[in-house]
């Protein structure tokens, strides 16, 4: 499926197979079809909850398309550019269309223990290793390769707007994490987890000031520096003790 530009701005309304086609062309002399996984994450900048990663593989067939108001087609793209309703609709359709997908996470304790980059890598590896096939190439959204060896990685800024494989991963990761955070909202009302998904918000900040962090908060993050009643709970990694060593100061 070729992406259709929005009127006047030239930005694709749908993600296509642009990056996948480039990888397939470069791999065409190797005798078998290349296996490509798209990977995207959500929750990296949140104060609470896990970082969630989805890895997805397609068979390069046309992806599902939704019908919006007035019959307008709504295609796969960056999950942040879709409404919550459309993300949920896609999340119901994508498992039946994808050749394989897996969702994995690193929770707050793991993030505090090893840092975000390593926690993100671990979650991505768990998702990739859970796929039905081992990919030859992994497309990462962004310019930072947090996977590295032994994975062969193609980093692309806004890959979720140019690759339906990454767009599918983006949607599934976002819907999975949003639903998880909505469940945590029921356990810890007042923090706004259902609305802000653990990201900074006025309601979140107010609840932290009054009630302190929950067991789902990242306790090594700097937001605790701005909470005088609770900053003594902050965890610090000791750079002299090696990666993953935590202390309470």
Secondary structure by P-SEA (a helix, b strand, c coil): cbbbbcccccccccccaaaaaaaaaaaccccbbbbbbbbbbcccccccccbbbbbbbbcccccbbbbccccccccccccccccaaaaaaaaacccccccccccccccaaaaaaccaaaaaaaaaaaaaaaccccccbbbbcccccccccccbbbbbcccccccaaaaaaaaaaaaaaaaaaaaaaaaccccccccccccccaaaaaaaaccccccccccccccccccccccccbbbbcccccccccccc
